[in-house]
Amino acid sequence: MANWTRREFLGSFSGVAAATSLAAQQTGRLSPPEKRPAHGSIKITDLRCAIIGRNPVVRVVTDQGISGYGEAESTKPYLKPMVLFYKDYILSEDPTDVERVLLKIRRLGAFKPWGSAVSAIEIALWDIAGQVAGVPVYKLLGGKMRDRVRAYNGGVRFPMTGQTPQDYAENMAKMKESKEGFTLIKQAVGFHNPAMMRAMPNAWYDEPRTGAAHPDRGLMTERGMKHVIACVEAMKKVLGDEIGLALDCGPGWTVQAAITFARALEPLHITWLEDLITGDYTPYPNADLFREVTQSTAIPIHTGEQIYLRENFKDLIEKQAINVIGPDPEDVGGMAELKWIAEYADLHGILVAPHGIFDGLIGLAAHVHMGAALPQNYIAFEYPVGQPEWWYEIVDGLPNPIVKRGFIDVWDRPGLGVTFNVQAAKSHLSDEDRHFFD
């Protein structure tokens, strides 16, 4: 094997045993009770899902002792039955034929949250494929475009003591001094921040609603608009031109109010305004309304976290309805799906900044590999953290510290390059999931 060229080695998927042996020698990636493959074929023998903390974690098991892991957002512990729904569709398939497997299940997903199960399975398949080939997942996605990937704050937050402009200035000062050294910070404002809106009486021409996430919507009053703008100005004064400020704004704005807001902020050079019209759990993108806003301001307009599959980004991209897309690999259909969308967006001069605040540590690994392979329209991904804190004790392979001066160094271990410390992880499994790692 030492005499093979790299091309010959990767070109021979019949050399599964040799590939996995090399991966194990380089990284110790395989851990008991899993074993090295004994022959060339590899088949899926089981699909499992456990709720670890609050994150649904997917394990795709094979007959060669290799398992791949994927993860869904910590906001979706209810997702487990949906993951297991796909089991019969993928059993006996070759997990390294990722697209072939996805063709069997992809059309059965939907907009957030129901595309999450397909997405987590897809990520687990790439994890297996990388281990089998003995290469990091980013190699299978087209290779590394960058040696480190930029992340923005996402799950790193500090408690708010109030909702005045001064409170937001103080909170932003803490963010600026955070140990991760973020070069871009995103803050929720407007309808994406119910505390901000409800702290100001009569901030919009309707009443607060209950229900699914971010239910409020309507025309903002003058006093409501002035309050949101004042809070943004206070934050930007703290950050200056050293650190970018992006704003997660909705959904819920009317087109007219969104344009007024964007134009008022133009002197502040905001990095983007996110989800003004639709977003989050809205089951449609509404490209025509976004296009009205985008054409009316110099501030980049961003959306896409709730969208499932490339087909549903088509209008946003082709109509130049936005400036930045933000699909989440754990909602959009997985890493390869997001890569395709980013490439298509790049052809149209549109940037990409993937969503990921609740994606967990397996999701973090997926973001790093994906970010390494994305084209030059990449800005940054939203940094997820392990919740509860013990997640950092049950996952091996992440750098320490993870984020350095706003960037994460891309690692080169096969697959996603992270795995579970099984003994530590077992102590956090429920009785229902106690056989997840067996």
Secondary structure, DSSP 8 states (H G I E B T S, - for coil): -TT--HHHHHH-GGGHHHHHHHHHHHH----TT----SSS---EEEEEEEEETTEEEEEEEETTS-EEEEE--TT-GGGHHHHHHTHHHHTTS-TT-HHHHHHHHGGG--STTTTHHHHHHHHHHHHHHHHHHTSBHHHHTT--S-SEEEEE-TT-----S-SSHHHHHHHHHHHHTSTT--SEEEEE-GGG-HHHHHTSTT-BSS----SSSS---B-B-HHHHHHHHHHHHHHHHHHTTTSEEEEE--S-B-HHHHHHHHHHHGGG--S-EE-SSS-TT-SS--HHHHHHHHTT-SS-EEE-TT--SGGGGHHHHHTT--SEE---TTTTT-HHHHHHHHHHHHHTT-EE----TT-HHHHHHHHHHHHHHS-TTB--EE----SSTTHHHHEE---SSS-BTTEEE----SBTS-EE-HHHHHTT--GGGTTTT-
